[in-house]
């Protein structure tokens, strides 16, 4: 095959790029269907062709070991331009798939990125000098303190200041409104999860793929994958909790992840409220309780 025949799956971490590569490799080859899922819901039992980042893509372009499908993250440093990197990818191929979060899958994506990609997200983050300087300068934490000895309220609060701005910067939200390419199909997370068959058919037609299996053969595996997703409802729950807290309506939700809690604190701040969070290691999941803790800023 030629380089132009490669179909890159372009995605940010936690946006189901590995799963999509497994789906299309399975559908276009005669290999048996082997579920790729781990217990935390990612698809990392499938190895595939992960190029990691743009450096991996550049190396791939100059190599002779070509694949029908590859996957990569198009922006991994603050200095990179997502549009320029995508233009570079598209200059070498005939078709590409660009996975991107939609408004209803923001917290799903961020929670996935936080919990599924690395064994310990915090250990990686604490290697960032700017992050650690912020932590040690603004909170009562001594340099070198192990993460498991840092109070939960501090971890939540520092996330509430930098997690979402960092994530939005990484994916240049909402990038598909600023960048389009006739040979690149943008597919949102919601479509992959909840419109599985029609979305795969759309990709098949766009990329002119020949399937060796019927899409319906993967439905039981897709349902298995959905059952493993812990954060499917976090976007709805968190938006409702914030709204109910501000207007004073009663709303109870299930236990929220630390990422989701930090989003709530961040979003309340965006809407003009701060939380009395010093020592608040157990976060309220009831809007009336949470309202007692907020104050205007």
LOMAR-250819 format. One record per residue (C-alpha): x negated, y negated, z negated; residue in three letters. Coordinates in steps of 0.001 Angstrom, whole numbers, plus 500000, padded with zeros to 6 digits. Example, Ala and Ser with C-alpha at 12.3 -4.5 7.8 and 13.67 -1.06 7.14 Angstrom:
residues 2
487700504500492200ALA 486330501060492860SER 
end
This chain:
residues 297
500000500000500000UNK 499031496353500382UNK 498908493663497720UNK 501972491949499160UNK 503994495108498427UNK 503362494860494689UNK 506381493624492738UNK 505233491781489609UNK 507612491630486663UNK 506888488264485077UNK 508042487773481491UNK 507219486311478120UNK 506673488667475197UNK 509848490209473834UNK 511866489688477035UNK 512118493394478011UNK 509504493369480757UNK 508086496765479784UNK 511574498239479735UNK 512343496850483200UNK 509115498252484626UNK 509983501666483167UNK 513478501460484672UNK 512266500715488189UNK 509353503126488105UNK 511791505826487004UNK 514366504923489664UNK 511883504775492556UNK 509826507910491869UNK 510463511589491282UNK 509062511573487778UNK 511480512921485147UNK 513401510522482932UNK 511414510190479706UNK 512751507568477266UNK 510046504992476443UNK 511494503700473178UNK 509761503453469822UNK 511592503219466511UNK 511435499418466461UNK 513231499199469820UNK 510404498298472190UNK 509462500421475219UNK 505780500778474425UNK 505740504549474756UNK 505642503715478459UNK 502194502507479520UNK 502769501440483110UNK 500692498673484650UNK 500443495848482132UNK 498067493175483406UNK 498609491127480228UNK 498044487616481576UNK 496848485538484512UNK 493267486751484101UNK 494589490268484504UNK 496518489200487584UNK 493436487635489185UNK 491468490815488523UNK 494298492896489968UNK 494404490821493163UNK 490724491519493808UNK 490946495217492991UNK 491845498139495243UNK 493880499954492599UNK 497320498674493561UNK 500711499631492150UNK 504281499158493285UNK 505186497504489964UNK 503048495548487517UNK 503985493311484617UNK 502345490276483020UNK 502850487208480850UNK 502508484118483063UNK 501495481681480305UNK 499499482567477204UNK 497681479319476386UNK 498946475796475815UNK 496781474401478601UNK 498319476547481340UNK 501046475384483702UNK 503799477936484137UNK 504787476607487568UNK 501207476646488871UNK 500671480188487625UNK 503903481386489219UNK 502985479683492480UNK 499654481504492397UNK 501362484865491884UNK 503868484223494649UNK 501117483350497121UNK 500081487032497126UNK 503339488995497086UNK 506580489310499023UNK 508871489753496029UNK 508761489171492268UNK 511111489436489301UNK 511054486638486729UNK 512638487685483427UNK 513730484720481343UNK 515774484235478155UNK 519197482623478373UNK 520823480394475757UNK 522448483378474020UNK 519236485387473723UNK 516802482834472285UNK 516680484292468782UNK 516798487813470159UNK 513702487030472211UNK 511855485255469402UNK 512636488023466900UNK 511423490606469419UNK 508214488678469945UNK 507681488396466197UNK 508457492008465281UNK 507789494258468276UNK 504603493203469999UNK 501959493220467275UNK 501586495424464226UNK 501206492299462088UNK 502259488981463635UNK 500880486988460696UNK 497356488367460888UNK 497157487218464500UNK 498630483816463673UNK 496254483270460757UNK 493334483492463165UNK 494542480192464648UNK 492537477468462894UNK 495185474804463455UNK 497894477019461952UNK 495850477940458880UNK 494759474338458327UNK 498424473328458367UNK 499319476114455933UNK 496545475453453437UNK 496873471664453605UNK 500616471323453189UNK 501676474204450957UNK 500378475537447613UNK 498419478370449216UNK 494705478951448677UNK 492551479667451710UNK 492277483378452380UNK 495408484360450455UNK 496803487640451912UNK 500132487199453643UNK 501887489597451282UNK 500955487275448420UNK 502347484125450045UNK 505890483374448792UNK 508645484000451316UNK 509928480434451082UNK 506544479119452239UNK 506348481537455163UNK 509872480545456180UNK 509195476843455877UNK 506012476813457938UNK 507815478855460603UNK 510644476331460533UNK 508200473627461584UNK 506181475359464271UNK 507688478643465505UNK 510431477295467760UNK 508468474309469165UNK 505597476690469959UNK 507926479186471632UNK 509746476542473671UNK 506386475170474801UNK 505170478613475812UNK 508160479309478051UNK 508593475637479091UNK 512309475780478354UNK 514382475825480577UNK 511845476603483289UNK 514152478101485980UNK 515834474702486296UNK 512456473215487277UNK 510951476014489354UNK 512458478242492023UNK 510983480330494800UNK 512877482136497584UNK 510835485319497051UNK 511288485363493262UNK 514464486568491569UNK 515203485071488151UNK 516953487566485856UNK 518107486564482396UNK 517949488821479347UNK 521727488906478919UNK 522125490352482419UNK 519624493136481746UNK 521291494081478481UNK 524989493722479278UNK 525315493857483066UNK 522857496680483537UNK 524202498421486639UNK 525083495312488642UNK 521795493629487714UNK 519738496628488832UNK 521681496753492085UNK 520999493055492620UNK 517268493582492050UNK 517286496643494286UNK 518829494689497152UNK 516598491649496646UNK 513409493734496596UNK 514622496254499218UNK 513927499211496933UNK 514681502821497721UNK 515959504706494678UNK 515357508402494117UNK 517911508537491292UNK 521328507081490661UNK 521479504102488310UNK 524185505871486308UNK 521613508496485298UNK 519928505840483152UNK 523090504645481399UNK 522713507003478379UNK 519119505813477954UNK 520152502175478260UNK 522778502710475565UNK 520098504328473399UNK 517913501276473888UNK 520738498921472918UNK 521363500855469722UNK 517726500276468736UNK 517951496488469120UNK 518222494988465635UNK 518605491377466692UNK 521311491384469365UNK 523717489236467331UNK 521264486849465681UNK 521953483952468075UNK 525692483968467422UNK 525370484507463670UNK 522827481747463168UNK 524680479180465261UNK 527887479948463384UNK 526178479733459993UNK 524658476331460808UNK 527950474956462122UNK 529977476280459189UNK 527447474943456692UNK 527558471428458123UNK 531368471218458404UNK 532014473084455173UNK 533819476141456533UNK 533525479544454904UNK 531314481955456839UNK 529512485084455692UNK 526928486897457761UNK 524764489946457356UNK 521145489795456265UNK 519062487555458518UNK 515466488104459571UNK 512777485681458399UNK 512563484332461957UNK 516301483667462024UNK 516191482030458613UNK 513416479733459814UNK 515484478860462907UNK 518399477879460667UNK 516130475626458622UNK 514685474147461839UNK 518124473602463396UNK 519550472002460256UNK 516568469627460312UNK 517324468823463960UNK 520858467919462916UNK 519709465681460077UNK 519592467992457070UNK 516826469509454988UNK 517044472483452627UNK 516019472437448973UNK 513813475411449683UNK 511065475323447049UNK 511165478786445466UNK 514054479882447704UNK 512744483352448475UNK 516242484831448909UNK 517984482941451699UNK 521772482430451489UNK 523889484211454086UNK 527011482354452984UNK 527734478890454410UNK 529186477517451160UNK 526113478573449203UNK 523828477134451868UNK 525732473824451966UNK 524931473314448271UNK 521239473406449158UNK 521164470923452030UNK 520767467165451904UNK 520655464469454615UNK 517301463169455797UNK 
end
